[in-house]
Amino acid sequence: MCKPAFKDIALELGMEIFQEGKDKGFDDNDLAEFIGSKPSSIKAYRYGDSTPSLAVFVGAWKRIRPIKTLKKLASWSNCVVIPLPEVEEGFGQLIQHTGQVMKETSDVIEKFGKAISDGILENSEIDMIEKEIDEAIEALIQLKLKLEKERK
């Protein structure tokens, strides 16, 4: 068993993910077939009449790829979600470099957040943040160089 508040959250997340699926054009039959459930169950999850199991939730997640729900979950951990574009083959290097820029930038934000969390900013923390900033700048420069090679 779990606390009622957590059951309410699970119910709400189930409603959100299945509504997002409907908004993306997935019908109850398609989702039910993919997950191995019944269309009436999918409808019940969407309207909050039933709470999906973790297995159903994961199956729906794989099919729907819900950005709104993911952003909500990320916010609970004080994180953000930045969707990457779906691109044609051949842009792998650019996507890889873009991902590196995002990682390095998030490292700056993470280290800065940790450094100021106690209300004191020590010189050693500033040094660490500056190092992370330098790495983020280097990643941006590398991305810029790769983009310049793509210029026609």
N, C-alpha and C positions, 0 to 999 in steps of 0.2 A: 504494500500500500504506500501511497504518498499523500502529502498534504493536499487538501482541496485546491489551494491556490495554484499548485503545479499542474493539477489536472485541468484547471481552467486555462492555463497557459498552453498546455498541449492541445486542448480543444480549439483554442484560438489560432494556434499555428496551423493546425489541420485545416481549419476553415480558410485561412489565408492562402496556403499553398494550393488548395484545390480551386479556389476562386482565381488565383493567378493563372492556373492551368486553363480554366475556362476563358479568361481574358486573352490568353495566347492562342485560343482556338482549339484546344483539346476538348473533345466531348467525353462524356462519362463512359461510353462504350470503349473508346480507345484507351483511356486510362485504366479502366477495369481489366481489359485484356492484357495490357502491358504488366500490370501489377499482379494479376491473378486474383482479382476480386470480382464483385458484381457491380453493375452500373448503379443500382440502388444504394449500395454502400458508399460509392463515390459521392453521390448526391447528399447522403446523410453527413459525410465528412464536411462537405462544402457548406451545408446549412447549420452545422454545429449540433446535429442530432446524435452524432456518434464521434468518438475520438479514435483516430487511426492509431494502429499499433506502430511501433518503431519501424518494423519491416515494411509496412504500408507506406509510412512517411518517407523512408529511404527510396522505395520504388517510385513514388510520385516525384521525389526530388530528381532522380536520374532521368525521368521522362520530361518533366516540366522545366527543369533548370531555373528555379524561381529566384530572380534577382531581388524583388521586393522583400521576400521572406529572408533571404540571405543577408540583406542590409540590416534588417531588424535584429537578427541573431548577432551579427557583427557588432552592432551598437551596444548590445548587452556586455560585450567585452571591451568596450571603448575603442573599437576598431571601425574602419570604413572599408567599403567594397568598391573597387574600381573595375568595372567590366572591361575586359580586353576585347578589341574588335576581332571578329572572325574574318580571316583574310585568306586570299588565294595562296596556293603553294608558291614557294619562291621568296616569301617574305620572312622566312624563319629567322634569319640573322637579325633583321630589324625588330621583330617581335622579341627575340631573346635580349637584345640590347635595351629595348623599352622596359622589359621586365627587370633588368638589372638596375635601370634608373629608378624604377618604382621601389625596388628593394632598398637601394642605398638611401633614397629620400625617406622612406619609412624608418630606416635605422636612425637618421638624424632626429626625426620626430620622437621616436621611442627614447633615445638617449636623452634628449632635451626634457621630455616629460619626467623621466626618472630623476634627472638632475634637480629639477625644481620642485619635486614632490615634497621635499622636506622644508621648503621655504628658504633654502640656502644654496647659493651657487658657488661652489668651490673652484679654485683655479684648475685643479686636476680634472674636474668635470667639464670646464670650458675647453680644456685641451682635448678631451675625449670627443666633445661635440664638434670642435673644429676639424678633428681628424675625420669624423663621419661626413662633415660638410665637404671636405676635400675629396673624399671618395665619391660622393654624389655628383660633384662637379666633374670629376673624371669620367664617370659613367655618362653624364650628359654630353661631354665632349666626344666620347666614343660614338654615341648615338648620332651626333651631328656629323661626324666624319663618315659614318655609314650612309647617312642620308645624302650627303654630298656626292657619294659614289653613285647613287641612284639618279641624280639629276641628269636630265637629258637635254 
